Structures are given as C-alpha cells and as structure tokens.
C-alpha cells in the first residue's frame, strides 16, 4: 500500500464542512448529503495481529492457550470497514468492554 497517507481529523472535518450559505438543517456538517446512507450496514473489524498456524496445532489449542501475533505491545490496531483498511487505533477499556480509539485515518489514493 505505497499510496497510503495519514489524514488528520481536523483536515477531514474541514473537507466535510458545507459551503458558505448552505443549509443542512442545523445538524452536523455535511449531514444532509450523508442522510441517504445512514442506514447502510457496514462490517467494522479491529485486527490486533495475525499469525500462521497449521491445522494440527490449531486443533491442539485449549483454554488458556496463547498465540503469538505479529504485533508488539502498544503497537497500533488496524481498523477495517468492509475489509478495507481505513484507520489505526489503540485498544481502550470502556465500562468493562474493549473498545478502539482511532488515532489516525488512512487515506488511499485511487
């Protein structure tokens, strides 16, 4: 992915702001132009890391087994939307559940 570049949040917000004098019903910037897609379902995945494993080793795993992943502690987690890398983030704890805080948005030039 050599055409990948990081986009900062403020730049992303500025790009989505409506032009002067346009009305969007008082909602968030760009809301009226996005309203048609609000109900479209997407699959969001957060990948902590990957590993390769033979089926025989997979079948030997049991409770408490540890798999070594290709990431280091503290390294960013990849966030995919519909199997496309869109961001990176950090794992956080939210009311006894795991969550992800996005730290960078990935912009891919077509």
Biotite code that builds the C-alpha atoms (Angstrom):
import biotite.structure as struc

atoms = struc.array([
    struc.Atom([0.000, 0.000, 0.000], chain_id="A", res_id=1, res_name="UNK", atom_name="CA", element="C"),
    struc.Atom([2.512, 2.559, -1.102], chain_id="A", res_id=2, res_name="UNK", atom_name="CA", element="C"),
    struc.Atom([-0.210, 5.115, -1.888], chain_id="A", res_id=3, res_name="UNK", atom_name="CA", element="C"),
    struc.Atom([-1.330, 5.308, 1.754], chain_id="A", res_id=4, res_name="UNK", atom_name="CA", element="C"),
    struc.Atom([-1.099, 8.585, 3.618], chain_id="A", res_id=5, res_name="UNK", atom_name="CA", element="C"),
    struc.Atom([-2.271, 9.702, 7.042], chain_id="A", res_id=6, res_name="UNK", atom_name="CA", element="C"),
    struc.Atom([-5.094, 12.234, 7.246], chain_id="A", res_id=7, res_name="UNK", atom_name="CA", element="C"),
    struc.Atom([-5.538, 14.332, 10.330], chain_id="A", res_id=8, res_name="UNK", atom_name="CA", element="C"),
    struc.Atom([-9.025, 14.683, 11.951], chain_id="A", res_id=9, res_name="UNK", atom_name="CA", element="C"),
    struc.Atom([-9.166, 18.476, 11.553], chain_id="A", res_id=10, res_name="UNK", atom_name="CA", element="C"),
    struc.Atom([-8.395, 18.206, 7.825], chain_id="A", res_id=11, res_name="UNK", atom_name="CA", element="C"),
    struc.Atom([-11.131, 15.573, 7.467], chain_id="A", res_id=12, res_name="UNK", atom_name="CA", element="C"),
    struc.Atom([-13.671, 17.818, 9.242], chain_id="A", res_id=13, res_name="UNK", atom_name="CA", element="C"),
    struc.Atom([-12.732, 20.824, 7.078], chain_id="A", res_id=14, res_name="UNK", atom_name="CA", element="C"),
    struc.Atom([-13.271, 18.770, 3.917], chain_id="A", res_id=15, res_name="UNK", atom_name="CA", element="C"),
    struc.Atom([-16.764, 17.719, 5.034], chain_id="A", res_id=16, res_name="UNK", atom_name="CA", element="C"),
    struc.Atom([-17.966, 21.222, 6.039], chain_id="A", res_id=17, res_name="UNK", atom_name="CA", element="C"),
    struc.Atom([-20.716, 22.677, 3.816], chain_id="A", res_id=18, res_name="UNK", atom_name="CA", element="C"),
    struc.Atom([-20.059, 25.702, 1.633], chain_id="A", res_id=19, res_name="UNK", atom_name="CA", element="C"),
    struc.Atom([-20.936, 29.162, 2.928], chain_id="A", res_id=20, res_name="UNK", atom_name="CA", element="C"),
    struc.Atom([-24.661, 29.855, 2.927], chain_id="A", res_id=21, res_name="UNK", atom_name="CA", element="C"),
    struc.Atom([-25.679, 26.224, 2.536], chain_id="A", res_id=22, res_name="UNK", atom_name="CA", element="C"),
    struc.Atom([-28.197, 24.777, 4.942], chain_id="A", res_id=23, res_name="UNK", atom_name="CA", element="C"),
    struc.Atom([-28.022, 21.359, 6.485], chain_id="A", res_id=24, res_name="UNK", atom_name="CA", element="C"),
    struc.Atom([-30.900, 21.601, 8.934], chain_id="A", res_id=25, res_name="UNK", atom_name="CA", element="C"),
    struc.Atom([-28.741, 22.550, 11.910], chain_id="A", res_id=26, res_name="UNK", atom_name="CA", element="C"),
    struc.Atom([-27.158, 19.077, 12.228], chain_id="A", res_id=27, res_name="UNK", atom_name="CA", element="C"),
    struc.Atom([-23.522, 18.098, 11.961], chain_id="A", res_id=28, res_name="UNK", atom_name="CA", element="C"),
    struc.Atom([-21.555, 19.388, 8.938], chain_id="A", res_id=29, res_name="UNK", atom_name="CA", element="C"),
    struc.Atom([-22.467, 17.524, 5.766], chain_id="A", res_id=30, res_name="UNK", atom_name="CA", element="C"),
    struc.Atom([-25.403, 15.748, 7.436], chain_id="A", res_id=31, res_name="UNK", atom_name="CA", element="C"),
    struc.Atom([-27.925, 16.408, 4.666], chain_id="A", res_id=32, res_name="UNK", atom_name="CA", element="C"),
    struc.Atom([-25.615, 14.988, 1.991], chain_id="A", res_id=33, res_name="UNK", atom_name="CA", element="C"),
    struc.Atom([-24.981, 11.822, 4.018], chain_id="A", res_id=34, res_name="UNK", atom_name="CA", element="C"),
    struc.Atom([-28.512, 11.210, 5.274], chain_id="A", res_id=35, res_name="UNK", atom_name="CA", element="C"),
    struc.Atom([-29.309, 8.776, 2.437], chain_id="A", res_id=36, res_name="UNK", atom_name="CA", element="C"),
    struc.Atom([-26.608, 6.339, 3.585], chain_id="A", res_id=37, res_name="UNK", atom_name="CA", element="C"),
    struc.Atom([-27.136, 6.418, 7.366], chain_id="A", res_id=38, res_name="UNK", atom_name="CA", element="C"),
    struc.Atom([-28.945, 3.049, 7.385], chain_id="A", res_id=39, res_name="UNK", atom_name="CA", element="C"),
    struc.Atom([-26.458, 1.195, 5.151], chain_id="A", res_id=40, res_name="UNK", atom_name="CA", element="C"),
    struc.Atom([-24.854, -1.580, 7.244], chain_id="A", res_id=41, res_name="UNK", atom_name="CA", element="C"),
    struc.Atom([-21.064, -1.930, 7.193], chain_id="A", res_id=42, res_name="UNK", atom_name="CA", element="C"),
    struc.Atom([-18.792, -4.512, 8.815], chain_id="A", res_id=43, res_name="UNK", atom_name="CA", element="C"),
    struc.Atom([-16.163, -2.995, 11.120], chain_id="A", res_id=44, res_name="UNK", atom_name="CA", element="C"),
    struc.Atom([-13.215, -5.145, 12.251], chain_id="A", res_id=45, res_name="UNK", atom_name="CA", element="C"),
    struc.Atom([-10.303, -4.340, 14.543], chain_id="A", res_id=46, res_name="UNK", atom_name="CA", element="C"),
    struc.Atom([-7.277, -6.572, 13.985], chain_id="A", res_id=47, res_name="UNK", atom_name="CA", element="C"),
    struc.Atom([-4.916, -6.959, 16.930], chain_id="A", res_id=48, res_name="UNK", atom_name="CA", element="C"),
    struc.Atom([-2.466, -9.051, 14.925], chain_id="A", res_id=49, res_name="UNK", atom_name="CA", element="C"),
    struc.Atom([-2.069, -12.146, 12.759], chain_id="A", res_id=50, res_name="UNK", atom_name="CA", element="C"),
    struc.Atom([-0.291, -15.479, 12.866], chain_id="A", res_id=51, res_name="UNK", atom_name="CA", element="C"),
    struc.Atom([0.074, -18.584, 10.672], chain_id="A", res_id=52, res_name="UNK", atom_name="CA", element="C"),
    struc.Atom([-0.785, -21.912, 12.210], chain_id="A", res_id=53, res_name="UNK", atom_name="CA", element="C"),
    struc.Atom([-1.068, -25.492, 10.975], chain_id="A", res_id=54, res_name="UNK", atom_name="CA", element="C"),
    struc.Atom([-4.489, -27.100, 11.394], chain_id="A", res_id=55, res_name="UNK", atom_name="CA", element="C"),
    struc.Atom([-2.947, -29.804, 13.625], chain_id="A", res_id=56, res_name="UNK", atom_name="CA", element="C"),
    struc.Atom([-1.647, -27.078, 16.004], chain_id="A", res_id=57, res_name="UNK", atom_name="CA", element="C"),
    struc.Atom([-4.990, -25.266, 15.895], chain_id="A", res_id=58, res_name="UNK", atom_name="CA", element="C"),
    struc.Atom([-6.800, -28.447, 16.961], chain_id="A", res_id=59, res_name="UNK", atom_name="CA", element="C"),
    struc.Atom([-4.417, -28.817, 19.920], chain_id="A", res_id=60, res_name="UNK", atom_name="CA", element="C"),
    struc.Atom([-5.338, -25.412, 21.364], chain_id="A", res_id=61, res_name="UNK", atom_name="CA", element="C"),
    struc.Atom([-7.365, -25.381, 24.529], chain_id="A", res_id=62, res_name="UNK", atom_name="CA", element="C"),
    struc.Atom([-8.476, -22.956, 27.234], chain_id="A", res_id=63, res_name="UNK", atom_name="CA", element="C"),
    struc.Atom([-5.601, -20.707, 28.284], chain_id="A", res_id=64, res_name="UNK", atom_name="CA", element="C"),
    struc.Atom([-3.575, -21.313, 25.113], chain_id="A", res_id=65, res_name="UNK", atom_name="CA", element="C"),
    struc.Atom([-1.514, -18.350, 23.946], chain_id="A", res_id=66, res_name="UNK", atom_name="CA", element="C"),
    struc.Atom([-0.968, -17.460, 20.285], chain_id="A", res_id=67, res_name="UNK", atom_name="CA", element="C"),
    struc.Atom([1.948, -15.229, 19.374], chain_id="A", res_id=68, res_name="UNK", atom_name="CA", element="C"),
    struc.Atom([0.850, -12.457, 16.995], chain_id="A", res_id=69, res_name="UNK", atom_name="CA", element="C"),
    struc.Atom([2.892, -10.338, 14.579], chain_id="A", res_id=70, res_name="UNK", atom_name="CA", element="C"),
    struc.Atom([2.410, -7.153, 16.655], chain_id="A", res_id=71, res_name="UNK", atom_name="CA", element="C"),
    struc.Atom([4.193, -5.763, 19.689], chain_id="A", res_id=72, res_name="UNK", atom_name="CA", element="C"),
    struc.Atom([2.584, -4.472, 22.871], chain_id="A", res_id=73, res_name="UNK", atom_name="CA", element="C"),
    struc.Atom([1.421, -0.886, 22.330], chain_id="A", res_id=74, res_name="UNK", atom_name="CA", element="C"),
    struc.Atom([1.509, -1.137, 18.540], chain_id="A", res_id=75, res_name="UNK", atom_name="CA", element="C"),
    struc.Atom([-1.495, 0.301, 16.666], chain_id="A", res_id=76, res_name="UNK", atom_name="CA", element="C"),
    struc.Atom([-4.511, -1.865, 15.850], chain_id="A", res_id=77, res_name="UNK", atom_name="CA", element="C"),
    struc.Atom([-5.732, -1.939, 12.228], chain_id="A", res_id=78, res_name="UNK", atom_name="CA", element="C"),
    struc.Atom([-9.383, -0.921, 11.715], chain_id="A", res_id=79, res_name="UNK", atom_name="CA", element="C"),
    struc.Atom([-11.142, -2.263, 8.633], chain_id="A", res_id=80, res_name="UNK", atom_name="CA", element="C"),
    struc.Atom([-14.533, -1.294, 7.193], chain_id="A", res_id=81, res_name="UNK", atom_name="CA", element="C"),
    struc.Atom([-15.865, -3.887, 4.748], chain_id="A", res_id=82, res_name="UNK", atom_name="CA", element="C"),
    struc.Atom([-12.388, -5.466, 4.607], chain_id="A", res_id=83, res_name="UNK", atom_name="CA", element="C"),
    struc.Atom([-10.699, -2.182, 3.661], chain_id="A", res_id=84, res_name="UNK", atom_name="CA", element="C"),
    struc.Atom([-8.099, -0.612, 5.953], chain_id="A", res_id=85, res_name="UNK", atom_name="CA", element="C"),
    struc.Atom([-9.477, 2.791, 6.963], chain_id="A", res_id=86, res_name="UNK", atom_name="CA", element="C"),
    struc.Atom([-7.781, 3.664, 10.256], chain_id="A", res_id=87, res_name="UNK", atom_name="CA", element="C"),
    struc.Atom([-5.418, 2.669, 13.045], chain_id="A", res_id=88, res_name="UNK", atom_name="CA", element="C"),
    struc.Atom([-6.074, 2.973, 16.730], chain_id="A", res_id=89, res_name="UNK", atom_name="CA", element="C"),
    struc.Atom([-5.415, 1.946, 20.307], chain_id="A", res_id=90, res_name="UNK", atom_name="CA", element="C"),
    struc.Atom([-7.274, -0.552, 22.469], chain_id="A", res_id=91, res_name="UNK", atom_name="CA", element="C"),
    struc.Atom([-9.167, 1.058, 25.367], chain_id="A", res_id=92, res_name="UNK", atom_name="CA", element="C"),
    struc.Atom([-11.435, -0.167, 28.158], chain_id="A", res_id=93, res_name="UNK", atom_name="CA", element="C"),
    struc.Atom([-14.992, 1.237, 28.111], chain_id="A", res_id=94, res_name="UNK", atom_name="CA", element="C"),
    struc.Atom([-17.237, 0.173, 31.001], chain_id="A", res_id=95, res_name="UNK", atom_name="CA", element="C"),
    struc.Atom([-15.686, -3.313, 31.282], chain_id="A", res_id=96, res_name="UNK", atom_name="CA", element="C"),
    struc.Atom([-15.702, -3.804, 27.479], chain_id="A", res_id=97, res_name="UNK", atom_name="CA", element="C"),
    struc.Atom([-12.873, -3.422, 24.991], chain_id="A", res_id=98, res_name="UNK", atom_name="CA", element="C"),
    struc.Atom([-13.035, -0.562, 22.506], chain_id="A", res_id=99, res_name="UNK", atom_name="CA", element="C"),
    struc.Atom([-10.803, 1.159, 19.978], chain_id="A", res_id=100, res_name="UNK", atom_name="CA", element="C"),
    struc.Atom([-9.789, 4.806, 19.893], chain_id="A", res_id=101, res_name="UNK", atom_name="CA", element="C"),
    struc.Atom([-8.923, 5.852, 16.336], chain_id="A", res_id=102, res_name="UNK", atom_name="CA", element="C"),
    struc.Atom([-5.570, 7.626, 16.266], chain_id="A", res_id=103, res_name="UNK", atom_name="CA", element="C"),
    struc.Atom([-5.123, 8.005, 12.512], chain_id="A", res_id=104, res_name="UNK", atom_name="CA", element="C"),
    struc.Atom([-7.277, 7.826, 9.406], chain_id="A", res_id=105, res_name="UNK", atom_name="CA", element="C"),
    struc.Atom([-5.807, 6.086, 6.366], chain_id="A", res_id=106, res_name="UNK", atom_name="CA", element="C"),
    struc.Atom([-6.443, 7.739, 3.021], chain_id="A", res_id=107, res_name="UNK", atom_name="CA", element="C"),
    struc.Atom([-5.762, 5.661, -0.082], chain_id="A", res_id=108, res_name="UNK", atom_name="CA", element="C"),
    struc.Atom([-5.325, 7.450, -3.393], chain_id="A", res_id=109, res_name="UNK", atom_name="CA", element="C"),
    struc.Atom([-7.082, 5.587, -6.224], chain_id="A", res_id=110, res_name="UNK", atom_name="CA", element="C"),
])
